[in-house]
Amino acid sequence: MIIFVIAVLLFLGLFVLSALLGHKASELGSWEKIALALLLGLGTLTIIMFLLGKAGISLNLFNILLAASALALVLAVYLLRIKSFCVTIAEFKVKTLTAVDWLLVSLIALKTVFVFFSALIKPVVDIDAFQQYAIVAKGVFYDGSFTLPYLQQFIGDKPLLPFLAQGWALLGLGSVNDSLIKVFSPTLFLCLLVIFYAALKRYYSRTQSLLFTFLASTFPFIVYHATTAYADVPITVYYGAATIYLYLFMKELHQGNRSKADTLLLIALSLLGIAVWAKKAALVLAGINLVMLAIFLFFNRIQLDRTTWRSIAGALLIFLLFAGPWLVLGQFGSIAAVVTGLFHSQATSAGAATAAAAEQTGNKAEMIVSIFSRKLFLYADWHLLWALVICSMVFFYRRVFSQPLVYLLAIIGLGLLSLFVQFGSGETFRWLLDGTLFDRLAMNSVPAALFFCAEAILPGLQISVFSRQ
């Protein structure tokens, strides 16, 4: 039945992706489209379950499948009219790999199998995941609703994708299974690796792309969270993929490839719209991406014709269609809370112990910089990623500080700066001191940071084993 749970998402996602891409589906790789379909399918099903729940309709398997089938039918009519679908069997061909390629593929596959095995062999044991997401998912399974007062105390103002995704897993399985309820974390991890590879393969050799994809598969902190039921993997995958596609849009538009750029922006903003359903931090991160998009468009407006502006407006509309239900029906209070948390002075509820600790160690800003530096550069959670970011800026500065790569660097930098502001101005400072939150928030920028390093380093890398396939 676990295959059924994933197959429904893939089926629904393929129709959504096909409707988004239209006749431009050939601009994406075959496995890339499968990964995107799973991401879009999970996001769309979450929105369907949310709207059904808000309408007072029971969240049982029949009602969810009926609503998803109705949407797929509407999209199928549109696709028949334009005579287009995003994938065909002929696209999936066996490709010849070199010995180095086989080695890298085997290492990536081994890590992926380890993640799935570690996730599905054990039940939910992490206290926050068990006390919040798993309880609500079981409430959805038994009661067919997430609106009960008892369940609302666990949801609070948190976005609903982690709750409803786990609820869908239980409904699809037909029983409560504390191990298989985590199936989406490793699945999203695999989707991120496929998208990361496909994005690199657009411009670089297979071996180069596999090398950096292998690096993406080895970060200990991401690997660990891909075996849990926390919300950190969903936001990392959706926001990371959205940021990568946003950069690819900038790159293609800067090179004059407007058709490809339009497609990439549509995907980027679709994934960004779903990201706000994963975790509240996505509100700030989505704002950063949209601001950088606006800045990029302003400085490159001479390259934009009326057709491109129309495509950009369409992509923004798709973003609102995905994000709108949660922003309108459930997130206005969260938006106010995020803004207040970023700019309000430190709340008194942080406690005297936190204030005393800050006074004993010196200036709070110095403490934050010290903890940030230690966590980013001296812990094994990210290997040497952040040191590689610094080295890329130093040794490849001409490429790094030119368009369009400088915009990706700005997104990463602003993402880390938002953490500095958040920890410095709100009561979350205490969570920085005890080390339970920073790495989980910094993880959101890790896929984009590694992609940034690849974009900075690979164009100048001249090694014969990395010759273009």
MARMARMAR-938213 format. One record per residue: x, y, z of N, C-alpha, C in turn. Coordinates in steps of 0.02 Angstrom, whole numbers. Layout:
% MARMARMAR-938213
npx/npy/npz/capx/capy/capz/cpx/cpy/cpz
X/Y/Z/X/Y/Z/X/Y/Z
...
END
This chain:
% MARMARMAR-938213
npx/npy/npz/capx/capy/capz/cpx/cpy/cpz
41/-61/0/0/0/0/42/63/0
105/57/21/148/116/21/159/139/-51
159/91/-98/165/109/-169/103/150/-191
46/131/-165/-16/167/-181/-11/239/-156
15/249/-95/21/316/-66/63/361/-111
119/335/-135/163/375/-178/134/381/-249
102/328/-273/76/328/-342/22/381/-351
-20/391/-301/-72/443/-306/-40/512/-313
12/524/-274/47/589/-279/78/597/-348
109/544/-373/141/547/-439/89/559/-493
34/523/-490/-20/530/-539/-46/602/-540
-63/628/-481/-89/696/-477/-36/746/-498
25/736/-476/79/783/-492/95/786/-566
90/729/-601/103/729/-673/53/772/-711
-10/770/-689/-60/811/-722/-48/885/-707
-30/901/-644/-17/971/-627/44/996/-665
97/956/-666/158/976/-701/145/984/-776
107/939/-805/91/943/-876/53/1007/-892
6/1025/-848/-33/1086/-859/12/1148/-853
60/1145/-807/105/1202/-799/153/1210/-858
179/1153/-882/230/1157/-934/201/1164/-1004
143/1135/-1016/115/1137/-1083/160/1103/-1133
176/1138/-1187/218/1109/-1240/293/1117/-1226
310/1144/-1168/380/1154/-1151/409/1098/-1107
373/1042/-1103/395/988/-1059/462/959/-1080
478/963/-1144/541/934/-1169/602/971/-1143
592/1030/-1114/649/1068/-1087/674/1040/-1021
639/992/-993/660/960/-930/677/888/-942
721/860/-900/740/790/-905/684/745/-881
686/682/-902/633/634/-886/627/622/-811
683/605/-778/680/592/-706/670/656/-667
692/711/-695/679/776/-664/605/789/-660
568/771/-712/496/781/-713/461/735/-663
487/675/-654/458/630/-605/467/659/-534
527/684/-520/539/714/-454/494/775/-443
489/818/-494/446/877/-488/373/857/-480
352/804/-514/283/782/-509/267/759/-437
314/725/-405/303/704/-336/298/764/-290
341/813/-300/338/873/-258/273/911/-269
254/920/-331/192/956/-346/131/916/-324
134/849/-331/79/807/-310/68/811/-235
122/808/-196/115/813/-124/88/881/-103
113/934/-135/89/1001/-119/16/1010/-137
-3/986/-197/-73/992/-219/-120/952/-175
-100/892/-157/-143/851/-114/-151/882/-45
-98/913/-20/-103/949/44/-154/1005/40
-153/1043/-14/-201/1097/-23/-272/1069/-28
-281/1014/-65/-347/983/-71/-373/962/-2
-330/929/37/-351/907/104/-367/967/149
-328/1020/143/-341/1080/182/-409/1111/165
-423/1117/101/-486/1148/80/-545/1104/98
-538/1038/92/-591/992/113/-604/999/188
-550/1002/227/-558/1008/299/-591/1074/318
-571/1129/285/-601/1194/300/-675/1196/280
-693/1156/229/-763/1153/207/-805/1106/250
-774/1073/298/-810/1027/341/-822/959/311
-788/943/257/-794/878/225/-744/829/257
-767/770/272/-725/721/306/-664/703/264
-607/700/295/-545/683/261/-536/607/262
-577/572/225/-567/501/217/-539/486/148
-520/424/137/-486/407/75/-530/420/14
-594/404/19/-639/413/-38/-645/486/-57
-657/530/-9/-666/601/-23/-603/633/-53
-546/614/-25/-482/642/-50/-470/619/-122
-479/554/-134/-468/529/-202/-518/558/-251
-580/568/-228/-631/598/-272/-612/669/-291
-589/709/-242/-569/778/-257/-508/780/-301
-459/737/-287/-398/735/-328/-414/712/-399
-458/663/-406/-477/639/-472/-515/692/-511
-557/730/-477/-594/784/-510/-545/836/-537
-495/854/-497/-445/902/-521/-406/873/-580
-386/809/-574/-349/777/-628/-391/774/-692
-456/763/-685/-500/760/-743/-504/827/-778
-510/881/-738/-512/948/-767/-447/962/-805
-392/945/-774/-327/956/-806/-319/912/-868
-346/851/-865/-342/806/-923/-379/834/-983
-437/864/-970/-475/896/-1025/-433/951/-1057
-401/991/-1016/-358/1045/-1042/-299/1016/-1081
-269/963/-1055/-211/933/-1088/-230/900/-1154
-290/870/-1157/-314/842/-1220/-326/896/-1272
-348/952/-1247/-362/1008/-1293/-297/1034/-1324
-244/1039/-1284/-181/1064/-1311/-136/1008/-1335
-159/945/-1326/-123/885/-1349/-51/884/-1322
-47/883/-1256/18/884/-1225/16/845/-1159
71/810/-1144/82/779/-1079/156/780/-1065
174/784/-1001/244/801/-985/293/744/-994
271/681/-991/318/625/-997/292/574/-1047
339/539/-1077/323/482/-1120/371/425/-1103
351/365/-1117/393/307/-1102/459/310/-1140
457/338/-1201/517/340/-1243/573/382/-1213
556/427/-1166/607/470/-1137/655/432/-1091
632/377/-1063/672/340/-1014/716/290/-1050
777/310/-1063/825/268/-1100/884/250/-1055
911/192/-1067/971/170/-1032/1032/206/-1061
1070/238/-1018/1127/277/-1041/1193/244/-1022
1242/253/-1064/1308/224/-1051/1346/267/-1002
1373/236/-950/1409/272/-898/1482/249/-896
1525/294/-879/1595/276/-869/1603/244/-801
1663/217/-788/1676/185/-724/1669/234/-666
1693/296/-677/1686/347/-625/1613/364/-613
1575/368/-667/1503/382/-660/1468/326/-620
1485/264/-636/1454/208/-601/1472/210/-526
1533/228/-511/1554/234/-442/1512/286/-405
1505/344/-436/1467/398/-404/1393/381/-397
1366/350/-450/1295/329/-447/1285/278/-391
1333/232/-385/1327/180/-333/1331/211/-263
1374/260/-254/1380/292/-189/1317/331/-172
1290/366/-221/1227/403/-210/1170/355/-194
1166/300/-232/1114/250/-221/1121/218/-152
1182/204/-132/1194/175/-66/1170/222/-11
1186/285/-17/1164/334/33/1087/339/33
1057/338/-25/984/343/-29/951/282/2
977/223/-11/950/162/19/957/165/95
1014/190/118/1024/197/191/972/243/221
957/299/187/908/346/213/838/314/216
818/280/163/753/247/164/750/193/218
803/153/222/804/99/273/801/128/343
841/179/357/842/210/424/776/243/441
743/271/390/679/305/403/623/256/416
621/201/378/563/157/380/570/97/426
629/87/454/640/29/497/620/43/569
613/107/586/598/125/656/536/170/658
501/171/714/443/215/720/464/287/734
415/332/739/430/402/756/453/404/829
514/426/840/541/428/908/560/499/929
566/546/882/584/614/900/525/648/934
537/677/992/483/698/1036/437/750/1003
466/801/970/424/852/938/383/823/881
415/780/841/379/750/785/323/705/810
336/669/864/285/625/892/229/664/924
246/716/962/197/753/1001/155/800/958
181/818/899/144/866/858/119/833/794
164/820/747/142/798/681/108/730/682
137/681/717/109/614/716/41/611/750
32/649/803/-33/649/838/-87/678/793
-72/733/759/-122/763/714/-136/716/655
-84/684/629/-95/637/574/-141/580/595
-133/556/656/-177/503/681/-248/530/692
-252/593/712/-317/624/719/-353/628/652
-316/645/599/-344/646/532/-368/576/512
-329/527/528/-346/458/510/-409/434/547
-413/447/611/-469/421/650/-532/464/645
-523/531/642/-580/576/644/-597/607/577
-550/604/530/-562/634/465/-561/710/466
-524/739/514/-523/811/520/-459/832/556
-438/895/544/-382/924/581/-406/985/621
-471/996/623/-498/1057/654/-522/1046/726
-518/985/752/-538/973/821/-497/1016/869
-527/1044/921/-489/1085/969/-430/1047/998
-438/982/1009/-384/942/1037/-324/942/990
-337/937/924/-283/936/875/-255/1005/863
-297/1056/868/-274/1124/856/-221/1147/905
-222/1119/965/-171/1138/1014/-102/1115/993
-98/1063/952/-34/1039/927/-15/1076/862
-64/1095/823/-51/1130/760/-32/1203/772
-71/1237/814/-58/1308/826/-61/1347/761
-8/1385/748/-4/1424/685/45/1394/636
61/1330/645/109/1297/600/76/1281/533
113/1288/478/87/1266/413/72/1191/413
27/1170/370/-4/1104/377/25/1049/334
73/1064/291/98/1010/247/124/950/285
166/958/337/191/899/373/135/859/406
85/893/434/30/859/467/-12/820/417
-32/854/363/-77/822/315/-42/770/272
22/780/258/59/729/220/62/664/259
76/668/324/78/608/365/8/578/373
-43/622/377/-111/598/379/-130/560/316
-109/586/257/-121/552/194/-87/484/193
-26/480/220/10/416/221/-30/364/260
-58/383/317/-98/335/357/-162/317/321
-195/366/291/-257/351/254/-244/305/195
-189/317/159/-173/275/103/-154/205/124
-120/198/181/-101/133/207/-161/95/235
-211/132/259/-270/101/288/-262/80/359
-206/100/390/-194/83/460/-141/130/487
-135/131/554/-84/172/586/-19/134/587
31/161/554/97/130/552/149/183/569
179/178/628/224/230/652/292/230/617
304/182/574/365/181/535/353/210/465
302/184/431/289/207/363/259/276/360
238/303/417/213/372/418/267/421/397
331/401/400/388/444/383/410/437/311
371/405/269/393/389/201/409/451/161
378/508/177/388/567/135/456/599/145
486/593/203/552/624/214/605/595/168
615/529/166/665/502/118/645/511/45
580/511/31/557/523/-38/576/593/-61
564/642/-18/583/711/-35/659/718/-42
696/683/1/769/682/-4/792/658/-72
762/603/-96/779/577/-161/760/625/-217
702/657/-211/681/706/-261/731/764/-265
756/787/-207/804/841/-207/867/822/-244
892/760/-234/952/738/-268/942/735/-344
884/711/-366/870/707/-437/868/776/-468
834/823/-434/829/892/-460/897/925/-460
936/915/-408/1003/944/-403/1046/920/-461
1044/855/-475/1083/828/-530/1060/856/-597
994/856/-607/966/880/-671/983/953/-683
982/994/-630/999/1064/-638/1071/1074/-659
1116/1035/-630/1187/1040/-649/1200/1011/-719
1165/957/-735/1177/923/-799/1158/966/-859
1119/1020/-847/1103/1066/-902/1165/1098/-931
1217/1107/-888/1275/1147/-909/1341/1110/-904
1343/1056/-866/1407/1023/-853/1404/949/-869
1460/917/-868/1464/846/-886/1428/803/-835
1414/741/-854/1380/695/-809/1423/683/-747
1487/675/-756/1531/660/-699/1534/719/-650
1540/779/-677/1540/838/-633/1474/843/-595
1420/833/-629/1354/839/-598/1345/785/-544
1366/724/-559/1361/670/-511/1405/682/-450
1463/712/-461/1508/726/-405/1475/772/-354
1447/827/-377/1416/874/-331/1350/846/-304
1315/804/-342/1255/772/-316/1274/723/-260
1329/689/-269/1354/645/-215/1369/686/-152
1400/744/-161/1414/786/-103/1348/807/-69
1298/822/-109/1233/842/-81/1201/785/-42
1217/724/-59/1186/666/-25/1220/648/40
1275/681/57/1316/659/113/1313/704/175
1278/760/171/1277/804/230/1244/769/288
1280/758/343/1254/717/398/1188/743/426
1181/809/431/1121/837/462/1060/827/418
1068/835/353/1012/823/307/994/749/306
1045/707/303/1034/634/303/996/613/365
1015/640/423/980/623/485/907/644/482
894/706/462/826/731/462/783/698/408
815/671/357/777/634/306/751/567/333
774/548/392/749/486/424/700/502/480
680/564/488/634/585/541/569/610/510
523/630/554/458/656/532/452/731/546
509/766/552/507/838/564/488/875/499
474/940/506/457/982/448/518/1010/413
578/996/438/637/1029/411/657/1003/342
647/939/329/662/913/262/614/941/210
549/942/222/504/972/172/522/1043/153
535/1086/203/551/1156/185/618/1160/150
667/1119/171/732/1119/139/727/1098/66
688/1047/52/681/1022/-16/643/1071/-60
585/1094/-37/545/1139/-78/580/1206/-87
606/1234/-33/639/1299/-41/705/1292/-78
743/1239/-64/806/1229/-99/796/1221/-174
747/1179/-193/734/1169/-264/707/1233/-296
664/1270/-260/637/1332/-287/693/1383/-299
740/1387/-253/796/1435/-260/841/1416/-318
854/1351/-326/896/1328/-382/862/1345/-449
797/1332/-455/762/1348/-517/757/1423/-528
751/1461/-475/751/1534/-483/817/1558/-511
872/1530/-486/938/1549/-513/944/1527/-586
920/1467/-602/923/1444/-671/883/1490/-717
827/1515/-692/788/1564/-731/831/1625/-746
865/1651/-695/907/1710/-704/963/1695/-754
992/1636/-748/1047/1618/-792/1025/1612/-865
969/1579/-876/944/1571/-945/923/1638/-974
890/1680/-934/868/1745/-959/929/1789/-974
980/1785/-931/1041/1824/-943/1076/1802/-1007
1067/1737/-1025/1098/1712/-1086/1053/1721/-1147
993/1749/-1135/948/1763/-1191/900/1707/-1208
898/1654/-1167/853/1597/-1181/786/1609/-1146
744/1649/-1175/683/1671/-1141/633/1615/-1132
627/1571/-1180/578/1516/-1175/595/1470/-1116
659/1450/-1112/680/1408/-1056/673/1445/-990
689/1509/-991/685/1549/-930/614/1552/-903
566/1559/-948/496/1562/-927/475/1498/-892
495/1441/-920/478/1376/-890/508/1369/-821
571/1388/-815/606/1380/-751/577/1425/-697
556/1485/-716/526/1530/-667/459/1502/-644
421/1473/-689/357/1444/-671/366/1389/-619
415/1346/-630/429/1292/-582/453/1321/-516
498/1370/-519/527/1400/-458/472/1429/-414
426/1467/-442/375/1499/-402/320/1449/-380
310/1396/-419/264/1344/-397/290/1310/-334
353/1291/-335/383/1258/-276/388/1307/-217
401/1370/-232/405/1420/-178/337/1429/-146
283/1426/-187/217/1431/-159/200/1373/-113
222/1313/-131/210/1255/-88/253/1258/-25
312/1289/-30/358/1292/27/326/1326/87
282/1375/76/252/1410/132/205/1365/172
187/1307/143/146/1259/179/188/1214/225
254/1217/218/297/1171/254/317/1196/323
334/1261/328/358/1287/392/355/1363/389
345/1395/448/337/1468/449/398/1504/422
457/1475/431/518/1508/406/515/1521/332
473/1483/295/468/1492/223/440/1560/204
403/1591/250/376/1658/235/432/1708/224
481/1707/268/538/1752/261/580/1733/200
592/1668/192/633/1645/136/600/1660/69
535/1650/65/499/1666/3/503/1740/-11
498/1781/41/505/1854/32/573/1872/5
625/1840/30/693/1853/5/698/1836/-69
673/1778/-88/677/1757/-159/638/1805/-204
579/1826/-182/539/1871/-223/571/1940/-229
602/1963/-175/637/2028/-177/696/2024/-226
735/1970/-222/792/1963/-267/769/1955/-339
712/1922/-349/684/1918/-417/666/1987/-443
636/2028/-400/617/2096/-421/679/2137/-438
732/2131/-397/794/2168/-410/825/2145/-476
826/2080/-487/854/2053/-550/815/2079/-610
749/2078/-606/708/2102/-661/718/2176/-674
728/2214/-621/739/2286/-628/804/2300/-667
857/2266/-648/922/2278/-680/928/2245/-748
882/2200/-765/884/2167/-830/821/2181/-871
787/2235/-855/723/2250/-887/730/2262/-962
790/2281/-983/799/2295/-1054/793/2232/-1096
804/2173/-1064/800/2110/-1100/729/2081/-1101
682/2113/-1067/616/2086/-1059/567/2117/-1109
537/2075/-1150/486/2099/-1195/417/2086/-1164
365/2103/-1201/297/2097/-1174/280/2024/-1159
303/1978/-1201/288/1907/-1190/320/1882/-1126
382/1904/-1114/416/1883/-1052/382/1911/-991
362/1974/-994/326/2004/-937/261/1967/-924
228/1945/-977/166/1907/-968/180/1840/-935
235/1808/-954/254/1745/-923/272/1754/-849
305/1809/-833/323/1823/-763/260/1834/-722
212/1871/-750/149/1882/-715/112/1817/-705
114/1772/-755/83/1707/-748/115/1665/-693
181/1667/-689/217/1630/-637/199/1656/-568
194/1722/-561/175/1751/-496/103/1731/-478
60/1726/-528/-8/1704/-515/-9/1631/-491
33/1589/-521/37/1520/-498/62/1516/-427
111/1559/-410/135/1562/-341/77/1578/-293
36/1626/-311/-20/1645/-269/-72/1590/-265
-82/1553/-320/-130/1498/-319/-109/1443/-271
-44/1429/-268/-19/1378/-222/-17/1404/-150
9/1464/-141/19/1491/-74/-44/1523/-46
-88/1547/-90/-145/1587/-69/-191/1556/-18
-212/1492/-26/-258/1464/23/-231/1467/94
-167/1453/103/-139/1455/171/-127/1526/194
-105/1569/149/-93/1639/168/-158/1673/187
-212/1658/152/-276/1692/164/-313/1661/223
-315/1594/226/-357/1561/276/-321/1542/340
-256/1543/339/-223/1520/400/-160/1555/420
-135/1602/379/-67/1625/391/-62/1700/404
-116/1738/403/-109/1809/416/-79/1822/485
-103/1784/535/-75/1792/602/-2/1774/605
18/1722/567/88/1701/566/132/1753/533
106/1785/479/145/1837/446/159/1894/494
109/1915/532/118/1968/581/167/1946/635
162/1882/656/207/1858/708/280/1856/684
290/1835/620/358/1833/593/388/1902/589
349/1950/564/374/2019/558/389/2047/627
344/2035/675/356/2058/743/417/2026/773
425/1960/761/483/1925/788/548/1949/760
547/1972/696/609/1996/665/630/2065/690
581/2108/704/597/2178/717/581/2201/787
547/2159/826/530/2179/894/589/2166/940
595/2206/991/649/2196/1039/639/2130/1075
690/2107/1107/689/2041/1139/632/2037/1189
591/1986/1183/533/1978/1226/554/1961/1296
515/1983/1344/531/1969/1413/523/1895/1429
482/1860/1389/472/1789/1402/534/1748/1388
584/1778/1358/647/1741/1349/676/1721/1415
658/1757/1468/678/1735/1535/741/1768/1559
745/1772/1625/804/1803/1656/867/1763/1643
859/1697/1637/918/1656/1627/953/1672/1561
912/1684/1509/941/1701/1444/977/1768/1446
945/1817/1477/976/1883/1482/1040/1880/1523
1039/1841/1577/1099/1835/1618/1156/1802/1579
1137/1751/1540/1189/1717/1500/1220/1764/1450
1179/1806/1419/1205/1854/1371/1251/1904/1404
1233/1927/1463/1275/1976/1498/1341/1945/1519
1340/1882/1540/1402/1850/1563/1450/1840/1505
1426/1829/1446/1470/1813/1390/1489/1874/1349
1458/1929/1364/1474/1990/1326/1417/2011/1282
1433/2049/1232/1383/2076/1187/1347/2019/1150
1279/2028/1145/1240/1975/1113/1260/1964/1040
1273/2017/1005/1293/2010/935/1357/1969/928
1404/1981/973/1466/1942/972/1452/1869/986
1406/1856/1033/1388/1787/1047/1358/1753/986
1313/1789/952/1280/1760/894/1331/1745/839
1376/1793/826/1428/1782/775/1471/1723/794
1488/1717/858/1531/1662/881/1496/1595/871
1432/1591/889/1395/1528/882/1385/1511/808
1367/1562/768/1358/1551/697/1422/1524/666
1478/1555/681/1542/1534/652/1559/1463/673
1549/1449/736/1566/1382/760/1520/1329/729
1456/1344/724/1408/1296/696/1420/1285/621
1436/1339/585/1444/1333/513/1510/1303/492
1563/1319/529/1630/1301/505/1664/1246/545
1645/1235/606/1681/1188/649/1642/1125/666
1578/1122/649/1539/1063/661/1539/1019/598
1526/955/607/1528/908/551/1461/904/514
1411/943/535/1345/938/505/1346/952/430
1391/998/409/1393/1019/339/1459/1003/306
1499/959/336/1566/947/310/1603/1014/305
1631/1028/247/1668/1091/237/1630/1138/189
1564/1131/187/1524/1169/139/1535/1244/145
1527/1272/205/1530/1344/212/1601/1371/202
1651/1330/218/1720/1349/200/1728/1350/125
1696/1303/90/1699/1302/17/1665/1363/-13
1610/1385/19/1577/1447/-4/1625/1506/0
1660/1512/57/1708/1567/65/1765/1561/13
1791/1501/4/1845/1491/-44/1822/1508/-115
1760/1490/-131/1733/1506/-197/1730/1581/-208
1711/1618/-156/1707/1690/-161/1776/1721/-169
1827/1690/-140/1895/1717/-142/1929/1701/-208
1926/1637/-228/1965/1615/-286/1928/1622/-353
1862/1629/-350/1824/1637/-412/1782/1701/-408
1811/1753/-381/1774/1814/-365/1745/1848/-428
1780/1842/-484/1754/1874/-545/1688/1844/-566
1684/1779/-562/1621/1746/-581/1569/1754/-526
1589/1748/-464/1542/1751/-408/1507/1818/-404
1543/1872/-415/1515/1939/-407/1492/1970/-473
1477/1926/-521/1448/1949/-584/1379/1916/-592
1339/1945/-637/1273/1916/-648/1279/1849/-684
1236/1802/-668/1181/1805/-618/1199/1774/-551
1262/1747/-545/1279/1709/-485/1277/1752/-422
1289/1817/-429/1288/1860/-371/1218/1862/-339
1165/1851/-378/1098/1850/-349/1088/1788/-306
1115/1731/-327/1110/1671/-286/1149/1680/-221
1208/1711/-226/1247/1726/-166/1208/1772/-119
1174/1821/-147/1135/1868/-106/1077/1832/-71
1044/1785/-106/990/1747/-75/1016/1707/-16
1073/1674/-25/1103/1634/29/1122/1679/87
1155/1735/71/1177/1781/123/1118/1811/162
1066/1831/127/1007/1859/160/972/1807/202
973/1744/179/943/1691/219/978/1682/286
1045/1684/285/1083/1680/347/1074/1743/389
1071/1801/356/1061/1863/392/993/1864/427
942/1835/396/877/1833/428/880/1792/492
922/1740/494/931/1702/556/964/1744/609
1013/1784/588/1047/1829/636/997/1877/667
954/1906/625/904/1953/651/854/1918/696
833/1859/674/783/1821/713/811/1802/781
871/1776/784/899/1756/848/918/1816/891
933/1871/859/955/1929/897/899/1972/925
839/1968/894/786/2014/914/727/1981/948
723/1915/947/666/1881/976/685/1834/1031
634/1801/1058/647/1755/1113/680/1690/1091
688/1681/1024/722/1622/999/797/1621/1016
821/1676/1045/892/1679/1064/910/1621/1111
865/1603/1154/879/1548/1201/889/1482/1165
853/1474/1107/861/1412/1070/928/1411/1033
956/1469/1021/1023/1472/993/1074/1450/1045
1063/1469/1108/1109/1452/1161/1111/1377/1174
1052/1345/1172/1053/1273/1187/1064/1230/1125
1072/1262/1067/1094/1226/1007/1042/1182/974
977/1193/988/925/1149/961/894/1174/896
907/1235/876/869/1264/820/912/1289/762
971/1313/775/1009/1347/722/1021/1302/662
1046/1242/673/1063/1198/617/1001/1181/575
944/1175/608/883/1158/571/861/1216/527
873/1278/549/855/1336/508/908/1348/454
971/1338/470/1025/1347/421/1021/1295/366
991/1238/380/986/1184/330/947/1206/269
901/1254/277/861/1277/221/903/1305/164
961/1334/180/1004/1366/130/1058/1320/103
1063/1259/129/1119/1215/111/1117/1193/38
1059/1170/11/1060/1150/-60/1081/1207/-106
1056/1268/-93/1074/1325/-135/1148/1342/-127
1175/1334/-66/1245/1350/-53/1291/1302/-92
1274/1238/-92/1315/1190/-129/1309/1202/-204
1249/1219/-227/1240/1234/-299/1280/1296/-318
1282/1344/-273/1322/1404/-284/1396/1386/-293
1421/1341/-252/1491/1320/-258/1503/1285/-325
1457/1243/-345/1464/1210/-409/1466/1260/-467
1422/1309/-465/1420/1360/-517/1482/1403/-518
1512/1413/-460/1573/1453/-457/1634/1415/-481
1637/1350/-465/1698/1311/-476/1698/1276/-544
1644/1245/-562/1644/1200/-620/1662/1233/-687
1640/1295/-701/1657/1324/-766/1732/1329/-779
1770/1337/-726/1842/1344/-735/1881/1280/-723
1845/1225/-711/1879/1162/-696/1897/1126/-760
1960/1114/-771/1984/1082/-833/2023/1019/-814
1986/964/-809/2017/900/-794/1991/850/-845
2035/812/-873/2016/769/-929/1962/718/-911
1962/694/-848/1913/644/-828/1843/674/-827
1838/742/-824/1774/776/-823/1754/801/-891
1779/771/-942/1762/793/-1010/1688/785/-1022
1660/827/-1065/1588/828/-1078/1566/762/-1108
1512/735/-1076/1487/670/-1100/1450/679/-1167
END
